[in-house]
Amino acid sequence: MEKGGLAHLVVEGGELAVRVTPKASRNAVEASGEELRVYVTAVPEGGKANAAVQKLLAKALGVPKSRLELVRGATSRDKVFRLAG
């Protein structure tokens, strides 16, 4: 997905639920309907996959990664990120 391709989802203080697939063959963000799927090549250990998801999602939303906060799902494939103001 291109940089800022999900900019229409940007709402300050809003939360985004994503389904993550670590150890994927490529990094990608896919939106189908109301579901966001994020594929990262990083392994799910030591927070590497979470950091990769945050970076990739921020790029797709067109916001700095420092504005995305992981609020739920640090050890789960289902995660919720909050967009800080």
C-alpha positions as CSV (number, residue, x, y, z in Angstrom):
1,M,0.0,0.0,0.0
2,E,1.3,3.4,-0.9
3,K,2.4,6.0,1.7
4,G,-0.7,7.7,3.2
5,G,-3.0,5.2,1.4
6,L,-5.1,4.8,4.5
7,A,-5.2,8.5,5.4
8,H,-9.0,8.4,5.4
9,L,-8.8,6.3,8.6
10,V,-6.9,8.9,10.5
11,V,-9.0,10.2,13.5
12,E,-7.1,11.7,16.4
13,G,-7.8,9.5,19.5
14,G,-9.3,6.8,17.3
15,E,-8.4,3.2,17.5
16,L,-7.5,0.8,14.7
17,A,-7.9,-2.9,15.1
18,V,-5.5,-4.9,12.9
19,R,-4.8,-8.6,12.3
20,V,-1.1,-9.3,12.0
21,T,0.8,-12.0,10.2
22,P,4.4,-12.2,11.3
23,K,7.2,-14.0,9.4
24,A,5.3,-13.2,6.1
25,S,7.1,-13.3,2.8
26,R,6.6,-9.5,2.3
27,N,5.7,-6.4,4.3
28,A,2.2,-5.2,3.3
29,V,-1.0,-3.5,4.6
30,E,-4.3,-4.7,3.2
31,A,-7.7,-3.2,3.8
32,S,-10.8,-5.2,2.9
33,G,-14.0,-3.8,4.1
34,E,-13.6,-2.9,7.8
35,E,-10.7,-5.2,8.4
36,L,-7.0,-4.2,8.3
37,R,-4.4,-6.9,7.8
38,V,-0.8,-6.3,8.3
39,Y,1.9,-8.6,7.0
40,V,5.5,-8.2,8.3
41,T,8.7,-10.2,7.6
42,A,9.9,-9.6,11.2
43,V,9.8,-12.5,13.7
44,P,7.4,-12.2,16.7
45,E,10.1,-12.1,19.4
46,G,11.5,-9.3,21.4
47,G,8.9,-6.8,20.1
48,K,10.4,-6.9,16.6
49,A,7.1,-7.7,14.8
50,N,5.2,-5.1,16.9
51,A,7.8,-2.4,15.9
52,A,7.6,-3.4,12.2
53,V,3.8,-3.3,12.3
54,Q,3.8,0.2,13.9
55,K,6.3,1.5,11.3
56,L,4.4,0.0,8.4
57,L,1.0,1.1,9.6
58,A,2.2,4.6,10.3
59,K,3.6,4.8,6.7
60,A,0.3,3.6,5.3
61,L,-1.7,6.1,7.4
62,G,0.7,9.0,6.5
63,V,1.5,9.8,10.2
64,P,4.7,9.6,12.3
65,K,5.1,6.3,14.0
66,S,5.4,8.1,17.3
67,R,1.7,9.0,17.1
68,L,0.7,5.3,17.0
69,E,0.4,3.6,20.4
70,L,-0.2,-0.1,20.8
71,V,-3.0,-0.4,23.4
72,R,-3.9,-4.0,23.2
73,G,-2.5,-7.2,21.8
74,A,1.3,-7.0,22.4
75,T,1.6,-10.8,22.3
76,S,-1.4,-11.5,20.1
77,R,-2.0,-11.4,16.3
78,D,-5.0,-9.2,16.9
79,K,-3.8,-5.7,17.9
80,V,-5.4,-2.4,18.6
81,F,-3.5,0.9,17.9
82,R,-4.5,4.3,19.1
83,L,-3.7,7.4,17.1
84,A,-2.4,10.0,19.5
85,G,-3.1,13.7,19.0
